[in-house]
Amino acid sequence: MPTRKLYKVTFLSAGRIYELYARRVATSELWGFTEVSEIVFDVNEGVVVDPSEERLRDEFGGTKRLHLPMQSILRIEEVERRGALRIRDAASGETVVTPFPMPAKPR
């Protein structure tokens, strides 16, 4: 059985660089956009190990199709296997750390 293609899509949005994995990348019906669909997330249930992945799942988990402006796409790669999902700061390139929720401080 042939292996389904997997793409790593790196794009810029709101001063951050997002890295997602998807099964389908195509020219969008909207002029000047690229369509990304079948976004792939880790299927493991249970303890959250990577807060960045959880944040991306919250933001894009219910997305059927993502239409990205062509000029926001930095790179599209066909890859063999999925790696870590990341959000990086566009200016510094450092990974954006999503802190775990902390209890409110008593007043």
C-alpha positions as CSV (number, residue, x, y, z in Angstrom):
1,M,0.0,0.0,0.0
2,P,1.5,3.4,-1.0
3,T,2.3,5.8,1.8
4,R,0.2,8.9,2.0
5,K,2.2,12.1,1.4
6,L,3.0,14.3,4.4
7,Y,4.0,18.0,4.1
8,K,5.6,20.3,6.6
9,V,4.2,23.8,6.1
10,T,6.0,26.8,7.6
11,F,4.3,30.1,7.5
12,L,4.3,33.5,9.1
13,S,1.3,34.9,11.0
14,A,1.1,37.8,13.5
15,G,4.8,38.0,14.0
16,R,5.2,34.3,14.6
17,I,6.4,31.4,12.5
18,Y,4.2,28.4,12.6
19,E,5.2,24.9,11.6
20,L,2.3,22.4,10.9
21,Y,2.1,19.0,9.2
22,A,-0.6,18.3,6.7
23,R,-1.6,15.5,4.3
24,R,-2.8,17.9,1.5
25,V,-1.4,21.1,0.1
26,A,-2.9,22.6,-3.1
27,T,-3.7,25.8,-4.9
28,S,-6.7,27.4,-3.3
29,E,-9.9,28.4,-5.0
30,L,-9.2,31.8,-3.6
31,W,-6.8,33.8,-5.8
32,G,-3.4,34.2,-4.2
33,F,-3.9,31.6,-1.5
34,T,-2.6,28.1,-0.8
35,E,-4.9,25.6,0.7
36,V,-3.7,23.3,3.5
37,S,-6.0,20.6,4.7
38,E,-5.9,17.4,6.7
39,I,-3.7,18.9,9.4
40,V,-1.9,16.2,11.4
41,F,-1.6,16.3,15.1
42,D,-0.1,13.7,17.6
43,V,-2.8,11.1,18.2
44,N,-1.5,10.2,21.7
45,E,-4.1,10.8,24.4
46,G,-3.2,11.6,28.0
47,V,-0.4,13.7,29.5
48,V,0.5,16.8,27.4
49,V,4.2,16.8,26.8
50,D,4.5,19.7,24.3
51,P,2.5,22.9,25.2
52,S,3.2,24.3,21.7
53,E,1.5,21.4,20.1
54,E,-1.5,21.7,22.4
55,R,-1.7,25.4,21.5
56,L,-1.6,24.6,17.8
57,R,-4.3,21.9,18.3
58,D,-6.5,24.4,20.1
59,E,-6.0,26.9,17.3
60,F,-6.2,24.6,14.2
61,G,-7.7,21.4,15.5
62,G,-11.2,22.1,14.2
63,T,-10.0,23.6,10.9
64,K,-11.2,21.8,7.8
65,R,-9.1,23.8,5.4
66,L,-6.6,26.6,6.0
67,H,-6.2,29.2,3.3
68,L,-2.8,30.9,3.6
69,P,-1.8,33.9,1.6
70,M,1.1,32.9,-0.7
71,Q,3.3,35.6,0.6
72,S,3.0,34.3,4.2
73,I,4.3,30.9,3.3
74,L,8.0,30.5,4.0
75,R,8.4,26.8,3.0
76,I,6.5,23.7,2.1
77,E,8.5,20.4,2.4
78,E,7.4,16.8,1.6
79,V,8.7,14.8,4.5
80,E,8.9,11.1,5.4
81,R,7.6,11.5,9.0
82,R,6.1,14.0,11.3
83,G,8.3,16.0,13.7
84,A,7.5,18.4,16.5
85,L,5.0,21.2,15.8
86,R,6.5,24.6,16.7
87,I,5.6,28.3,17.1
88,R,8.7,30.6,16.9
89,D,9.1,34.3,17.2
90,A,9.7,35.7,13.7
91,A,12.2,38.4,14.9
92,S,14.4,36.2,17.2
93,G,13.7,32.7,15.9
94,E,13.3,31.5,19.4
95,T,10.5,29.0,20.3
96,V,7.5,30.7,21.8
97,V,7.0,29.1,25.2
98,T,3.4,28.7,26.2
99,P,3.3,28.6,29.9
100,F,1.1,26.2,31.8
101,P,-1.9,27.9,33.4
102,M,-0.9,29.1,36.9
103,P,-3.4,29.6,39.8
104,A,-4.3,33.2,40.4
105,K,-2.3,34.8,43.2
106,P,-4.3,35.7,46.3
107,R,-4.7,39.4,46.9
